[in-house]
Amino acid sequence: MSATASAPSTIGFLAPRDLAEALEMKRDRPDAVAIAGGTDLMVAVNFDRLRPPAFLDVSRLAELRAWERTNGSMFLGSGVTYARIVAELASFTPLAQASRTVGSPQIRNLGTVGGNLGTASPAGDALPVLAAYDAEIEVASAARGRRALPWNEFLVGPKRSALEPDELILGARWRVTEGPGSFSKIGTRNAMVIAVANLCLVVDRSTRSVRLAFGSVGPTMIRAFEAEAAAAAAMEEAGTWDDPTAPVALSAFEAVAALVRDAVRPIDDVRGSAAYRRHGCGVMARRALAWALAEGRGEATG
């Protein structure tokens, strides 16, 4: 047995002072992995599933830690933490609700939506919200400048995105909707849990549309477009768009739930079976729609 041990590999650490310098560093070191809170990334490092040559620290870049609402549009910087979303963006109910479900207070103080986008996990809690908002993901490189991709073109598969090696995620932008919405999550326990399935529902009165996005039940986020159309049509038939107190038939809730079960594409894994996930998504959709209609009537939804 040799007494000589191999030297441990070293990981470089890059600390840019602003976004321009960060993009230059990423151009010169495309193998460097961007890190902010590290709440997703360091799990892979600690389990030796990832050993990047270098980390690029983006946690202190002021340009990524800002959010801005102007002219009916919302931009959320990739470095805004979940704790700040809960404290500062409560009017975006689904986003704030999703942020409250992320890990522990310590994790929410460090974790960012940019981290969810970078990891591109189907179970990322913020990602169904961005899908329901029809968000565009803004990225940048020193060589090509900025570009924006629709969420479904950015998220291309399990833990795969369209981000180029020399690019950084700047944030997400979406048109602000007018109406109620919610985030729901099924897990193996009540807190600090990876989603077995999650859902974001958004009702937009300005376009008379309903959006339903699901996570952890497919290779990436799933929009249940037929269920969305059925929910919007049921509200139209009941007159709910014009009169929020007008009730929607219970049969419409069941029809939406059935279409949701057809739309999702879950698998069996250690957290839950495909059948359980499919059933759970139908239940969550039915409840979320009921909550949205109750909120429209001015009723408390708990």
VENWO-V441001 format. One record per residue. N is the residue number from 0. OMEGA is omega in whole degrees, 0 to 359 (none if undefined). D_FIRST is the distance of its C-alpha to the first C-alpha in Angstrom with 2 decimals. Layout:
n=N omega=OMEGA d_first=D_FIRST
n=N omega=OMEGA d_first=D_FIRST
This chain:
n=0 omega=183 d_first=0.00
n=1 omega=178 d_first=3.78
n=2 omega=182 d_first=6.47
n=3 omega=178 d_first=8.90
n=4 omega=178 d_first=10.42
n=5 omega=181 d_first=13.18
n=6 omega=180 d_first=16.58
n=7 omega=178 d_first=18.64
n=8 omega=180 d_first=21.58
n=9 omega=179 d_first=24.89
n=10 omega=178 d_first=28.14
n=11 omega=181 d_first=31.41
n=12 omega=181 d_first=34.44
n=13 omega=185 d_first=37.99
n=14 omega=179 d_first=40.96
n=15 omega=180 d_first=44.28
n=16 omega=178 d_first=47.52
n=17 omega=185 d_first=49.70
n=18 omega=180 d_first=49.76
n=19 omega=179 d_first=50.66
n=20 omega=178 d_first=47.68
n=21 omega=180 d_first=45.40
n=22 omega=176 d_first=46.72
n=23 omega=178 d_first=46.19
n=24 omega=180 d_first=42.57
n=25 omega=176 d_first=42.08
n=26 omega=183 d_first=43.77
n=27 omega=180 d_first=41.42
n=28 omega=181 d_first=38.30
n=29 omega=177 d_first=38.96
n=30 omega=177 d_first=35.29
n=31 omega=182 d_first=35.73
n=32 omega=178 d_first=36.26
n=33 omega=179 d_first=39.32
n=34 omega=175 d_first=38.84
n=35 omega=176 d_first=41.62
n=36 omega=179 d_first=41.05
n=37 omega=186 d_first=37.69
n=38 omega=172 d_first=38.45
n=39 omega=189 d_first=37.64
n=40 omega=185 d_first=35.22
n=41 omega=174 d_first=32.82
n=42 omega=179 d_first=32.36
n=43 omega=179 d_first=30.80
n=44 omega=183 d_first=28.66
n=45 omega=178 d_first=27.49
n=46 omega=176 d_first=26.52
n=47 omega=174 d_first=24.67
n=48 omega=180 d_first=27.34
n=49 omega=178 d_first=28.51
n=50 omega=184 d_first=26.91
n=51 omega=176 d_first=29.83
n=52 omega=182 d_first=29.60
n=53 omega=171 d_first=32.36
n=54 omega=174 d_first=34.74
n=55 omega=185 d_first=38.46
n=56 omega=178 d_first=40.12
n=57 omega=187 d_first=43.57
n=58 omega=184 d_first=44.27
n=59 omega=182 d_first=46.64
n=60 omega=184 d_first=48.70
n=61 omega=183 d_first=52.26
n=62 omega=181 d_first=53.28
n=63 omega=184 d_first=50.94
n=64 omega=184 d_first=51.84
n=65 omega=169 d_first=55.53
n=66 omega=185 d_first=57.65
n=67 omega=176 d_first=61.19
n=68 omega=181 d_first=64.02
n=69 omega=173 d_first=66.81
n=70 omega=177 d_first=69.51
n=71 omega=180 d_first=68.29
n=72 omega=179 d_first=64.71
n=73 omega=173 d_first=61.60
n=74 omega=179 d_first=58.56
n=75 omega=180 d_first=55.44
n=76 omega=184 d_first=52.91
n=77 omega=181 d_first=49.30
n=78 omega=177 d_first=48.33
n=79 omega=184 d_first=50.84
n=80 omega=177 d_first=49.05
n=81 omega=179 d_first=49.93
n=82 omega=178 d_first=51.26
n=83 omega=178 d_first=53.68
n=84 omega=179 d_first=54.79
n=85 omega=185 d_first=55.70
n=86 omega=190 d_first=57.54
n=87 omega=187 d_first=59.23
n=88 omega=182 d_first=59.68
n=89 omega=180 d_first=61.02
n=90 omega=173 d_first=63.81
n=91 omega=192 d_first=61.27
n=92 omega=181 d_first=60.98
n=93 omega=180 d_first=58.42
n=94 omega=179 d_first=56.09
n=95 omega=179 d_first=56.43
n=96 omega=178 d_first=55.95
n=97 omega=182 d_first=52.77
n=98 omega=180 d_first=51.44
n=99 omega=182 d_first=52.09
n=100 omega=185 d_first=49.88
n=101 omega=170 d_first=46.78
n=102 omega=180 d_first=44.16
n=103 omega=176 d_first=44.90
n=104 omega=179 d_first=47.06
n=105 omega=180 d_first=44.00
n=106 omega=180 d_first=43.00
n=107 omega=177 d_first=46.61
n=108 omega=182 d_first=46.78
n=109 omega=186 d_first=43.98
n=110 omega=184 d_first=44.03
n=111 omega=174 d_first=46.31
n=112 omega=176 d_first=48.02
n=113 omega=177 d_first=46.43
n=114 omega=175 d_first=43.05
n=115 omega=180 d_first=44.36
n=116 omega=181 d_first=45.64
n=117 omega=179 d_first=42.44
n=118 omega=178 d_first=40.32
n=119 omega=177 d_first=43.05
n=120 omega=176 d_first=41.99
n=121 omega=182 d_first=44.69
n=122 omega=180 d_first=44.55
n=123 omega=187 d_first=45.34
n=124 omega=181 d_first=48.29
n=125 omega=190 d_first=50.09
n=126 omega=174 d_first=50.07
n=127 omega=178 d_first=52.78
n=128 omega=179 d_first=54.99
n=129 omega=178 d_first=54.64
n=130 omega=179 d_first=55.36
n=131 omega=175 d_first=58.45
n=132 omega=186 d_first=59.60
n=133 omega=186 d_first=59.26
n=134 omega=168 d_first=57.31
n=135 omega=180 d_first=56.34
n=136 omega=182 d_first=52.99
n=137 omega=181 d_first=53.35
n=138 omega=182 d_first=50.58
n=139 omega=172 d_first=50.60
n=140 omega=179 d_first=48.95
n=141 omega=185 d_first=49.76
n=142 omega=189 d_first=50.62
n=143 omega=180 d_first=52.77
n=144 omega=187 d_first=54.05
n=145 omega=172 d_first=54.60
n=146 omega=180 d_first=54.98
n=147 omega=179 d_first=55.61
n=148 omega=171 d_first=54.46
n=149 omega=185 d_first=55.84
n=150 omega=184 d_first=53.32
n=151 omega=172 d_first=53.04
n=152 omega=176 d_first=52.27
n=153 omega=179 d_first=49.66
n=154 omega=189 d_first=47.82
n=155 omega=180 d_first=46.98
n=156 omega=180 d_first=44.45
n=157 omega=180 d_first=41.80
n=158 omega=177 d_first=40.04
n=159 omega=178 d_first=41.64
n=160 omega=180 d_first=44.40
n=161 omega=180 d_first=46.44
n=162 omega=178 d_first=45.17
n=163 omega=184 d_first=44.37
n=164 omega=182 d_first=41.25
n=165 omega=184 d_first=43.45
n=166 omega=171 d_first=45.58
n=167 omega=177 d_first=45.74
n=168 omega=179 d_first=47.56
n=169 omega=181 d_first=50.70
n=170 omega=182 d_first=52.01
n=171 omega=180 d_first=54.31
n=172 omega=177 d_first=58.08
n=173 omega=175 d_first=60.57
n=174 omega=182 d_first=64.29
n=175 omega=181 d_first=65.24
n=176 omega=180 d_first=66.65
n=177 omega=179 d_first=69.66
n=178 omega=183 d_first=69.13
n=179 omega=177 d_first=66.95
n=180 omega=181 d_first=63.34
n=181 omega=174 d_first=60.40
n=182 omega=179 d_first=56.68
n=183 omega=184 d_first=55.41
n=184 omega=173 d_first=51.97
n=185 omega=178 d_first=50.65
n=186 omega=180 d_first=47.40
n=187 omega=174 d_first=45.69
n=188 omega=189 d_first=46.88
n=189 omega=184 d_first=49.48
n=190 omega=177 d_first=47.42
n=191 omega=187 d_first=44.11
n=192 omega=171 d_first=43.56
n=193 omega=187 d_first=42.77
n=194 omega=164 d_first=45.93
n=195 omega=172 d_first=46.40
n=196 omega=174 d_first=49.42
n=197 omega=189 d_first=51.45
n=198 omega=167 d_first=54.86
n=199 omega=174 d_first=57.03
n=200 omega=177 d_first=60.78
n=201 omega=173 d_first=63.11
n=202 omega=181 d_first=66.89
n=203 omega=183 d_first=68.59
n=204 omega=182 d_first=72.33
n=205 omega=179 d_first=73.09
n=206 omega=182 d_first=71.98
n=207 omega=182 d_first=72.65
n=208 omega=175 d_first=69.15
n=209 omega=179 d_first=66.37
n=210 omega=180 d_first=62.68
n=211 omega=180 d_first=59.95
n=212 omega=185 d_first=56.28
n=213 omega=175 d_first=53.34
n=214 omega=178 d_first=49.60
n=215 omega=179 d_first=46.68
n=216 omega=179 d_first=48.76
n=217 omega=181 d_first=48.02
n=218 omega=173 d_first=45.73
n=219 omega=181 d_first=47.50
n=220 omega=180 d_first=50.61
n=221 omega=170 d_first=53.53
n=222 omega=180 d_first=57.19
n=223 omega=190 d_first=59.48
n=224 omega=180 d_first=62.36
n=225 omega=177 d_first=64.62
n=226 omega=177 d_first=64.26
n=227 omega=181 d_first=65.08
n=228 omega=180 d_first=68.22
n=229 omega=179 d_first=69.29
n=230 omega=180 d_first=68.97
n=231 omega=179 d_first=70.95
n=232 omega=178 d_first=73.59
n=233 omega=177 d_first=73.97
n=234 omega=177 d_first=74.59
n=235 omega=181 d_first=77.09
n=236 omega=181 d_first=78.92
n=237 omega=184 d_first=79.11
n=238 omega=185 d_first=80.32
n=239 omega=179 d_first=77.44
n=240 omega=180 d_first=76.87
n=241 omega=181 d_first=80.41
n=242 omega=184 d_first=80.67
n=243 omega=180 d_first=77.39
n=244 omega=181 d_first=79.12
n=245 omega=184 d_first=79.79
n=246 omega=175 d_first=77.61
n=247 omega=182 d_first=75.37
n=248 omega=179 d_first=75.66
n=249 omega=179 d_first=72.96
n=250 omega=179 d_first=72.67
n=251 omega=178 d_first=71.43
n=252 omega=181 d_first=68.47
n=253 omega=179 d_first=67.49
n=254 omega=177 d_first=67.94
n=255 omega=180 d_first=65.64
n=256 omega=180 d_first=62.99
n=257 omega=179 d_first=63.20
n=258 omega=176 d_first=62.81
n=259 omega=180 d_first=59.78
n=260 omega=178 d_first=58.13
n=261 omega=187 d_first=58.82
n=262 omega=185 d_first=57.43
n=263 omega=184 d_first=53.96
n=264 omega=185 d_first=51.04
n=265 omega=174 d_first=48.53
n=266 omega=170 d_first=45.51
n=267 omega=171 d_first=43.98
n=268 omega=186 d_first=40.85
n=269 omega=182 d_first=39.35
n=270 omega=181 d_first=42.08
n=271 omega=180 d_first=45.06
n=272 omega=177 d_first=46.67
n=273 omega=181 d_first=48.66
n=274 omega=179 d_first=51.81
n=275 omega=179 d_first=51.39
n=276 omega=181 d_first=50.85
n=277 omega=178 d_first=53.88
n=278 omega=181 d_first=56.06
n=279 omega=179 d_first=54.88
n=280 omega=177 d_first=55.76
n=281 omega=179 d_first=59.26
n=282 omega=180 d_first=59.73
n=283 omega=180 d_first=58.53
n=284 omega=180 d_first=60.84
n=285 omega=180 d_first=63.82
n=286 omega=182 d_first=63.26
n=287 omega=178 d_first=62.65
n=288 omega=178 d_first=65.86
n=289 omega=178 d_first=67.78
n=290 omega=182 d_first=66.49
n=291 omega=179 d_first=67.49
n=292 omega=177 d_first=70.97
n=293 omega=178 d_first=71.40
n=294 omega=177 d_first=70.39
n=295 omega=178 d_first=72.90
n=296 omega=180 d_first=75.56
n=297 omega=180 d_first=74.65
n=298 omega=176 d_first=73.16
n=299 omega=181 d_first=70.20
n=300 omega=176 d_first=67.11
n=301 omega=none d_first=65.08
